[in-house]
Amino acid sequence: MATTKRPKSKLSKNEVAPNFARDWVEFVNPDNSEEIFKCDLTWLTSYWQCIYGNGCCGIDADKPDAGCCSDGAYYTSKEDEARVLKAAKKLTRADWQFYDQARPKKSGGKLTISEIGLDKDRKTKKVQDSCIFLNRVGHEAPGYTGSFGCALHHLAVKEGVHFVDTKPDICWQLPLRRSWETREMGDKEISVVVIGEYERLAWGEGGNDFDWYCTSNSEAHTGKIPVYQSNKTELIAMMGEAGYKELAKLSDARMDAIIATKKAQKRRELPLFVIHPATKAAQEQR
């Protein structure tokens, strides 16, 4: 029986190949003894940072200023969509390039920010070939004073809240990835919550088509603090306060051990730890 060969990903110049080794840590959820957190320390202690507007090439070469907003964001639940709709109602014409396109056709109707995607699930609407909430670079219009980028992100900054409260789940979580597994423990089935990197492979076939992707690209591994610290708010939203506290303790210990090993060996090779290759490449380029 013939099989279709999966196309290779379009790895950009500074992007490391997938399927490298990773260090993982597991611990019981402090809030639920029948749930385990399984966390990718190689990713969470990497120095990735979002570089949108500061070197991000966008996932589509013909839309470099769209970042990862080339398509609408798929909602994770009805609650997710309702929260985004609530935030969108706070946006004004001055904040949002596509304010008028979201107006309801009938008086008293809901904002038209959503549509049905190709997989029949609900998502944010696509306008002019990108997400309706993406203010385009260089846009000018009477009364518009907004900045390019996600209008919902800018709303969070304006209101002094974190964008976890205004953006779709998939948008504030990226490039963190939360998934679930089950594991048999005696006569019980334990839930395993996996916290890791939303790498290319996690996008399925669509990830192969990205012209550029940040998590495995050394250009984006230039942060001053590791991911588990820079994305603290997002991780707390995904794991809870107690879960994050335990993760931070384990991550701190790993970072201290890495520093101690470097000093002892006086070189960058760390056989006891798997360092994210994109972070390692970025450090070697300095």
VEXGU-724090 format. One record per residue (C-alpha): residue in three letters; x, y, z. Coordinates in pm, whole numbers, plus 32768, in hexadecimal, padded with zeros to 4 digits. Example, Ala and Ser with C-alpha at 12.3 -4.5 7.8 and 13.67 -1.06 7.14 Angstrom:
<sites>
ALA84CE7E3E830CSER85577F9682CA
</sites>
This chain:
<sites>
MET800080008000ALA8092814F7F96THR80C5825D809DTHR80E183D48076LYS8232845980E1ARG8215857981D4PRO82BB86B4814ALYS83E587418203SER83BA887F82CCLYS843689C58237LEU854789FA8339SER85D88B58831ELYS874B8BA78331ASN87658BC684ACGLU86628AC08507VAL86D2898085B2ALA8655882E853FPRO8538878D8605ASN853B865186DAPHE866686AF87AFALA8688861D890EARG85D786CE8A2CASP85E186C98BA7TRP848F86958C4EVAL841E86A78DB6GLU82E486148E51PHE823A866A8F99VAL80E6863B9034ASN7FFA87639015PRO7FF787F99173ASP7E8488449145ASN7E2486EB90C4SER7ED285AC9138GLU7E4684EC900FGLU7EE485D08F0BILE805085E98E9EPHE80FF870C8DF6LYS81FF86A58CF0CYS82D287D48C8FASP83D888068B82LEU84F988AA8C3DTHR85CA88C68B01TRP84C289B38A78LEU845A8A608BB9THR85C28AB88C15SER86148B2C8AB3TYR863C8C9E8A65TRP852F8CBA895DGLN84728E04894ECYS836A8E8D8863ILE84118F718764TYR82D98FE886AFGLY8327913E861FASN8497910A866EGLY8515900A8576CYS83EC8F1E8556CYS83CF8EAF83EAGLY826C8E288409ILE82038CC683BBASP81AD8D2C8254ALA82BF8DD18186ASP81C58EA780C8LYS81388F328211PRO826C8F7482E7ASP81BA907683C1ALA80A18F86841CGLY81798EB78506CYS80B18D80855ECYS7F658E338520SER7F418DD683B1ASP7E098D0F83FEGLY7CF98D3E84FFALA7D258CA38658TYR7C5A8B6B86A3TYR7B9C8B7C87EATHR7BCC8A6E88EDSER7A6C8A8E897ALYS79308B5D8982GLU79BC8C0D8AB5ASP7AF48C6A89F4GLU7A288D0888DDALA79498DBF89D7ARG7A788E538A88VAL7B0D8ECE8941LEU79BE8F6488D9LYS79AA901A8A27ALA7B0590AB89EFALA7AB6910B8887LYS798F91DE88FCLYS7A8892BF89B0LEU7B4A930B8872THR7B07945887C9ARG7B3594CF8665ALA7C72957C86DEASP7CFE9430875DTRP7C94933E8651GLN7CCC934A84DAPHE7BA89262848FTYR7AB492FD8581ASP79B5933F846EGLN79D391E183D9ALA79709150852AARG783692218552PRO76F291548558LYS7619916A8422LYS74E391A384F4SER74B79299860FGLY74E791EE875DGLY759890C286C3LYS76E190288733LEU7832908D86ACTHR78908FB08587ILE79E98F4885F8SER79C78DD185B9GLU79978CDA849EILE799C8B63845DGLY7AF08ADE83F7LEU7B4889CD82FFASP7B2F88C5840ELYS79D18941846AASP7A4889D585B5ARG7A178B408618LYS7B338C3985F8THR7B748DAD85E4LYS7B0F8E3E8497LYS7C088E67837EVAL7C088FBE82D6GLN7CF2901F81BBASP7DA68ED281D9SER7DFA8EE7834ECYS7D508EF184A3ILE7C4D900484D3PHE7D019078860DLEU7E4E90B1855EASN7E8E92238524ARG7F63923583ECVAL80B292E583D6GLY809494438343HIS7F19945A835BGLU7E9495BD836EALA7D2D96378384PRO7C7197618416GLY7C4F9730858DTYR7D2D95FC8595THR7E5096158688GLY7E9394A486C1SER7FDA93EA869APHE802792C685B7GLY8000916F8651CYS7EE690CA8713ALA7DD991C1877BLEU7D7D90DD889EHIS7EE790DE8915HIS7EED925A8908LEU7DA2926289C5ALA7E3F919C8AE2VAL7F5F92938AF5LYS7E6B93B88AEEGLU7D9B93278C0BGLY7EC692B98CD9VAL7E6E91488CD0HIS7F2090198C43PHE7EC28FAC8AE3VAL7E588E5C8B76ASP7D178F198BC6THR7CD98FA38A68LYS7D698EBB895DPRO7CEC8D6588E5ASP7D7C8C4089A8ILE7E548BC7888ACYS7EEA8D238860TRP7F508D6389C8GLN7FCB8BFE89F6LEU80AF8BF688C6PRO81BF8B8A88B7LEU81758AC589F1ARG80AE898989B1ARG7FCE88D98AA9SER7F58877D8A4FTRP7ECE86548B0DGLU7F2F84E88B2ETHR7EB083CC8C04ARG7F8182CE8CBDGLU7F21818B8D69MET7F9581818ED3GLY7F2780378F68ASP7DAE802A8F46LYS7D9881A38F14GLU7DB6827D8DE2ILE7E7C83B98E2FSER7E6084FA8D65VAL7FAB85878CEBVAL7FB486F98C8FVAL80D287378B9FILE816C88948B94GLY825D88BE8A75GLU82C38974893ATYR81CD89B78823GLU82CA89508720ARG828E892E85ABLEU823287BF85CDALA8112881986B6TRP806388CE8597GLY8049878D84CFGLU805F87A18355GLY802589198360GLY816C894D8419ASN822D88CB82ECASP81B089F38222PHE822F8B02830CASP83408BCB8264TRP83CE8C3183B7TYR838A8BC3851BCYS840E8C55865DTHR84278B4C876ESER853F8A8B86C6ASN85E68BBE8630SER871B8C4D86D6GLU86AD8DAC8670ALA859A8D968776HIS866D8CFC888CTHR86FA8E458905GLY862D8E818A40LYS86C68F048B7FILE860A8E0C8C5APRO85988CA48C17VAL843C8C4C8B9BTYR83BD8BCB8CE9GLN83F78D288D77SER83968E008C4CASN82538D3A8C1DLYS81FB8D1C8D8DTHR809A8DA98D69GLU80468CBD8C4BLEU80D18B918D05ILE800A8BE58E3EALA7ED18BF78D66MET7F228A9D8CDCMET7F9D89F48E1AGLY7F188AB78F42GLU7FE68B749047ALA80578A3D9104GLY80B789808FC7TYR81828AA68F46LYS82308AD49095GLU82AD896C9087LEU831789948F1AALA83D58AD48F6DLYS848A8A2A908ELEU84FB890A8FAESER855989F78E93ASP861F8AD78F7FALA86E189A78FF7ARG872C89428E91MET87A58AA08E35ASP88888AA98F68ALA891589538F10ILE895889BD8DA8ILE8A168AF18E1FALA8ADF8A218F15THR8B3389228E07LYS8BA58A338D19LYS8C8E8AC28E1FALA8D1B896D8E71GLN8D5889098D0ALYS8DAF8A668C8AARG8D068A158B3FARG8BAB8A1D8AA5GLU8B7988A98A71LEU8A9488228B80PRO8A7786A58B6ELEU899686988CA1PHE889287858C11VAL87DE879A8AC5ILE87E9890B8A65HIS86F38980895EPRO87C68980881DALA87358ACD87ACTHR87988B7088F6LYS88F08ACF88DBALA89198B508776ALA88B08CAF87DCGLN89AE8CB288F8GLU8AC38C3B8812GLN8A778D55871CARG8AB18E618826
</sites>
